[in-house]
Amino acid sequence: MTITEHTELIRRFADDFTALQEAALARMNGICAPEIAAALEHASLAGPITIALAHADVLARGAVRRAELSAQPPERLRRLRAHARKVRRARSQAEAVYKEQRARRLAGRSRSVDTLELRVARTASPAAFAEALRQKLRDRGLPDGTPQAPECDLAQWAWNRKAAGDELPAPVRELRDCDDDAFVQALLRDAREDENPYLPHHAVVERWSRHSRAALAWGRYAIGQAERDALACSLSVRRIRLDALDDAYQDTAVLAARSREALLLVTDLHDRMRACVTTGPVAEFIAQCRTAALVRFADAEPELWQRVRELTVRHQEHCPERADGCPHCHRALAALLADAPPVGTSEDGDSEHPTATVPGDGDRYALLADIPETAVVAVADAAVGDESALCGYGWAAEDGTTGHGDSLASSSGEAEVIGICAAALSLLEHHEDAPVVLLCDSAEAVDVVSTALRSADPAAAHRTLLFPESRQLMDRLLRHRHRVQVRWLKGHIGHDLNETADAFARLALRRANGRIPFSAARKEEARILRSLGSGAGPLSVAA
């Protein structure tokens, strides 16, 4: 194969997504022609291959799910599952190749190394150095916030300076200025209708990458709804519903590919932004500011500066990397300058070995001693699936009542919030006057619910709560906010209520996605209750 033909093949794969995906899958299956395999090794295709395999991964899992819901023969189901595992493995390998190539590319760039004294001072006392740099930047005529100290934002400032003369097209300004919900809707239109050519623009690509996860979650939401509809029908009339499930997987595959594309584009943008800081006049300007900031730092912290100088001089007498400026030594040296003794060491240098104790049954809530004696205490938990937004939740209370159900969640954090809200609402209904305390092993969910309860504002939770199901539950819970508390509980430490809630959550998810028949689910429910040692029957909780 000639160089021209090889180049033409690479160009074709770069321009034709379908051809690239087919070639990547053929290579995965070992049936790829040698010239195609050689073209796929080109560095320029490393990123696009990960995009193509992200798309193929979702489609492969969708084929498995349709086969499961349509009662396909076991042999066909085994083949589909094997193919899905191969695609997932190929996707992971492709992403590893891309990371390796990017690391090599970045390692090849020349980059000046700050003096060891500067790096040690900056690491040992970041706040003091940041203030010195901030003042120096102001002295050089830069307004506050441009760049915003500390110096990590210099890359953004340098890029903005370089792109300052660009006139943004009207569609880019519209994407930049719209609210978050409108932006996510634009991403869904991009995937489901017409591809938006303005999303890769440097003014909005970071926003695209940041919100692509939310758009992908809405794809999983559509899958979850389609699964529910299909499972509600008998096998004989399920075909039309399965066609809708196929459509949802097709849309989600595109969303997954576009999410990966956004990540690659924003990674490239960040690499170019960092290059602006490390090359040319901007690099000289920033180096001057850092050097001047170090002088200001030395005047403000003379004792620390003297220790920095003495320590670095002694270190460089023997360091094997001193010819290169000791590029990797500053963190260890800064640690030696820390005023506080190391963790586990007392002021006089003696080692301390604090003893951790596991509370017994009688002290299970020793850290929650301020819970009112009249409170109804329960533990909530949740489980999420891989393919769709379907989730299960479960809870168990000290008074012997339990509950479980299913819903739709964009993340494990949202699923845990659903479990907390559903449990609390049920207990509030059955205990009209008593306060309710919910324990949960998700710190994120506890923080979200606690913040919303304190502020009496459901919008405080909207960053985690994406879907209407969870937002409606939160709205209902806030009406009773003065009777509800939420606390964190360490999970999977043998806590009976926590283990029961977890078991119910996993059971609810299996019921929701049809992976356990109703009769078997009832037996599993009874087994969980027996393991809890409760004579009370399950208290049904609506999703």
N, C-alpha and C positions, 0 to 999 in steps of 0.2 A: 504494500500500500504506500503510495507516494505521500510526501509531506503535505501537498496541496489537498489530497483526498482526506487525509487525517484531519487537517484543519477544517475542511468543509463539514466533516462529520461532527466535530465538536461544535461548530457553529449551528448546525442543524439541531443538535440536542439542546443547545442553549435557547433556541427559538421555539422549539416544538415540545411542549410539556408532555403530550401523550407519548411521543416517540421516546423521550427520556425515561418516562415511567416504565414503558414496555421493556426498554433496554436494561434498566436497573433490576426489574423483576426477572428478566431472562438470565442476567448474571447471577442473581440469587439462586435460581433453579439449576445453574450449571449448564445452560443451553445457549450461552451467548457466544457469538462469533468472535474470533480473536481480535479483529480490527475494532469491533464495537467495545470489547472489554478494554482495549488500549485507550480508546477515546474517553471512556468513563473515568480513567485514572487521571485525566487532566485536572489541574488544580482549580481551574475556573468552574468546573462542574461539581465540585465538592458540596457547595451550598445548595445549588438547585436539586441535587440528588436527594438531600434530606427533605426538601419540600415535596418532591414527588413521592417519597416513601411515607411521609406523614399523611398524604392523601390516600395512598394505597392501604395504609394501616387501618384507617377508619373503615374503608370499604370492606376489608377482609373481616373485620369484627362484625360489620353489619351483615355480611353473608352468613356468618355463623349464627347470629341472633335470629335471622329469618328462618334458617333451617331448624333451629330449636323450637321456634313457635309454630312451625308448619309440620312438625312430626316427620322430618325426613328420615330415611333409613340410617341406621347407626354408622354404616360404612361411609356414606357420604358426609355425615357430620364429622367423623374422625378426620376425613381428608380436609375438610374446610378448617377445622381447628388446627391441624398441622400446618396448613398454609398460613393461617393467621399468625401462628407462632413464628414461622420463618420470616414473615414480613416484619413483625415487631423486632426480631433479632437483627435483620438487615437494616432497619431504621436506626437502631441503637449503634450499630457498627458505623453507619454512614455519618452519624452525628459525631462519633469519636474521631473519625478521619477529618471531618471539618475542623474540629477543635485543634487537632494536632497541626493541621496546615496553617491555621490562623496563628498559633503559637510560634511556629517557625517564621512566619511572615513578620510578626512583631519583633521577634528576637533579632531579625536581620536589620532592623532599623537602628541607626546610630542615635544615641541619646546621651547628652551630657549628664554626668553624675554630680550632684551638689557635693560640696565639701563634707567630710565626715562630721566636722564640728556642727555644721548647720543641721545635718540630718539628726544627729543625736539631740541637739537642743530642741528641735521641732518635735521629736518623739517624746522626749522626757517631759516637756512642758508645752503641750500643744496650745493651750488657751493663751499663755503669755506670748508665744511666738505668733499666733494668729492675730492677736491685738497689735503687735509690732508691725506685722505685715499690713494690717488694715490701715494703720496710721500712715505707713509709708506710701501706700497706694493713694490715699487722700492727698498726701503731699505732692504726688506726681500729677494731680489735677483730675483724678478719676472720682466721679460722684459716688456717694455711698451705694453699695449694692452692685457696682459695675467695675470690677467683678465683686461679687459678694465674698468676703472672707469667711471661712478660711480658704486657702488657695486652691482647693479642689475645684472650685467653680471658675478658675481661670481658663480652663479649656472651653467652657461655654462662652465666656466673654470673648476669647480669641476668635472663636468661630463666628459669633455674632458680628464682630468687627470685620471679619473677612467678607461676610455675606450682607453687610449693611446696605450696599447699593442695589441689592436685588429688589425688583418690583414683583411682589407676589401676585400671581393670577387670582382673579376674583373667586374661582372655586376653592383655591387653597385658603384664602382669607375666610371664606365661609366655613370650611372645615376647622380652621384654627379657632374661630370665635364662637361656634355653636356650643350649647351645653352638652354635658356628658351623655345624656339619654339620646339626644339627636345624633351625636357622633356614633354611638353604638348602632343606631338604626341605619346610619350611612354604611357602616361596616357590614351589616346584614344585607343591605341592598347590593353592596359590592360583591358579596359571595353568591347571592341567590338570583340576582338579575344581571346587571351589567358591571363589569370590572371598572373601578374608579381609577383613572390614570394619575390622579393628583395625590393619592395617598403616599407614594414614595417620596414626595417633596420633603426636603430637609426641615421645612417649617412645621410639618405635621406628622412626620414618620415616627417620632418618639411617642406622640399621642396615640398613633395607630397601634404601635406595639403594646403600649400600656393598656389599651382597651380591647385588644384582640381577644384576651382571655374571657372578658365578659361576653363578647359576641359568640365565642365558641361555646360558652355555657348556655346561651340561648339555643344553639344547635342541639346540645344534649337535652335541653328542656323539650324540644320538639320530639326527640327520640323517645323520651320518657312518656310523653302524652300518647304517642303512637303505640308504644308498648302496652300502655294501659287499655287503649281502645281495642287492640288485638286480643289481649287476654280476656276482655269482657265478652268476647264472642266464642261460639263453639268452633271447632276445627272446620266444620263443613262450610261456614260462611266467613272464614277469617281472611280469605285471599285479598279482598279489597283493602282491608285494614293493613295487611302486610305490604301492599303496594305503597301505602302512605308511609309505613316504616322505612321502606327502601328510599323514598324521597327524602325523608328526614336524615338518613345516613348519608345520602349523596350531598345534601347541603352542608352537613357537618364535616364531611371530608374536605370540601372546598374551604370551609372556615378554618380547619386545622392546617391546611396548606398555606392559606393566606396568613395565619398567625405565625407560622414558621418563617414565611417570607418577610413579614414585618420585623421579626426578631433579627434576621440576618441583615436587613437593611439598617436597622438602628445600631447594630453592632459595628457595621462598616462606618456609619456616621460617627460613632464615638471614637473609632480608631482615627478617622480623619480629623476630628476635633482635637484629639490628643496630639496628633502630628503638628497641628497649628501651634501648640504650646512649645514643642520641642525643636522646632526648626525656624530659621529665618529671624527677622527683626523682632517678632513677638517673643521668641525664646530668649534673645538678648535682653529685651526689656524686663521680662519676668525674672531672669537671673540677677539683673541689677537690683530689682525690688527685693528679692530674697536676701541678697548680700547686705543691702542697706537695712533691711529689717533685722538681720542678725546683729548689726552694730547697735541698733536701738534696743534689741533684746538684751544684749550684754550690759548696756547702761542701766536697764530696768532691773535686771537680775544678776548683779555682779558676783555674788557667791556661787550661784548655780553655774554661771558662765566659767568661773575659775575652775570648778570641778569638772565641767565638760572638757575644757582644754587639757587639764592634767590627765584625765582618763584617756582621751583620744591620743595624746602624745605617747603615753605608755603602751597603748594598744598597738599603735602603728610601728612600734619598734620591732615587733615580732610577728605581725600578721602576715600570712603568706599571700594575702590579696592586696597588700598595701600599694603595689604598683598600679592597681586598678582603682584605687581610692576606697578600698574596703567596702564594696557596694552592698554587702549583705550583713554588715556587722552592727549597724546603728541601733537595731532594736534590742539586742542583747546588752549593749553598752548603756542604753537609756534605762533598761531595767535595773542596772546596778546603781543608777542615780536616784531611784525612787526612794522617797523618804520613809514610806510605810514598810514594816517588815514583811517578808513573804507570808503568804497564807499558811496557817498552821504553825507559825513561829511567834513566840512571845517577845516582848520588848527586850528582854535580857538574852535572847538568842536561843532559849530552850525550846525544844520541839513540843508542840501541843497536839494532842490526838483526841479531838472531841468525839464523844461516844454518841452514836445515833441509836435511838431506841424506837422500837416498833410498838405502838400502843396496843394493849390487850383489848379484849372485847368490852370491858367496862370503861376503857378510856378511848374508845374509838373516835369520839368527838372532842378530845381534850383541847384541840386547837380551836374549837367552835363553842367554847364554854359560854359565850354571850348569847347563844340562841335562846329565845324565850321558852320557858317550860311548856307553854301551851301551844307551841308551834307544831305544825304538821311537817315532818322532814321527809324528803324523798330524794332519790338519786336518778338523774336522767342521762341517757346516752343515745348515740346515733350511729348508723352505719351507712356508707355510701357505696354505690357501684362504680364500675369502670367505664362502661359504655354509655349509659344514659344518666339523666339527672335524678332518676328514682332514688329515694333514700328511705331507710327505715329508722324508727325511733322507738325507744322503750323506756319505762321508768318503773321504779318500785319504791314504795313508801314504808316508813316504820310501822304504820298501823296495819300492814298486811295487804293493802291494795296495790294493784299493779296495772299497767296499761301499755299498749303498743299500737303503732299505726304506721302509715307510710305517707310520703309527700314527695315534693320535688325540690331539690336544693342544688345550688351552683357549686358548693364546696362543702367540705366536712364541717367547717365552722358554721355555715348556714344550717346544715342538718342538725347540729347540736343545739342551735338556738331554737329550731322547730321543736325538738324534743323537750327543751326546758319550758317553752311556752305552752305546749300541749299538756304537759304534766301539771304545770301550775294552774292552768285554767280548769282542768278536771278536778283537782283537789280543792280549788276555791269554790267550785260549784257544790261539792259534797261536804265541805266544812265551812259553813256560812260565816262564822265569826272568827275562827282561828287564823293566826298568821301562817303563811306557807313559806318554807325555806327549801329551795332547790339546790342540790349539790351536783356538780358536773366536773368531769376531768378535763374539759377543754378550757384552757385559760382564755382563748380568744372569745368563745361563746359567753363565758362568765363576764368578761369585760364589756362585750357588746350589750348584753341585757342589762347589766348594772348601770352602764352609762345612760341607756335609754330610760330606765326607771328613775334615775336621779334627775334627769333633765325634763322628764315628762314629754319627750319629743321623739316620735318614731324615726324622724330623719337622722337622729344620731346613730342609728343602726343601719342605715341604708347602704353604707359602704360594704358591709358584709351581706346584708339581705338584698338579694337581687330580684328574686321571683315574688309574684303576688301572694303566693300561699304563706310564705314566712312573714311578709309585711302585714298581712291581715291578722295573723296570730299576734304579732307584736302590738298592733293597734288595739286589739281586744285586751291584751294583758295590761296595757298602760292604764286602763280604766280602774284597775285594782292595785296600782303600783304601791300604795301605802301598806298593803298587806303582804307584799312579796319581797323576799330577799333571795339573792343568788350567791352561792359560795363555791370556791374551787375545792375539789377533792382529788387527791392523787389517785390515778387509775391503776387497775390491775395489781393491787396489793393484797388481794384476798378479801376485800370488803364485800360482804354478802349482797348488799343492795346494789352496789356497783356492778358486780358480776351478773346479777339478775337483769339489771337494766341493759347491760351489753348483750346478753343472750337474747332478750326480747327484741332489741334493735336489729340484730342479725337475722332473727326469725322473720321479723316484719319485712326486711328487705327481700328475703328469699320468697316470701309470699307475694310481694309486690311485683317481682319480675318473673313469677310463674315457675320458679325452680323447685318448689315443694308443693305437692297437692294439699288440698284443704284438710283431708283426713290426717295426713302425716303432720301437718302444722298443728292440729289440735292435740295430737299425742306429744309433740315437742313442747307445746305450751304447758301441758300437764307435767311433763318431766322437769321443766324449769321451775315450776311452782313447788314440786316436791323437793327439789334441791335447795330451795329457799327455806323449806320447812314451814311454809305458811299454809294454814287451813283455808284462807280466804280465796275465793275465786277471782279470776281476772276482771278488772274493771275496764270495760271497753273505752277506748279513746278515739274519737273521730279524727281523721287526718285533716 
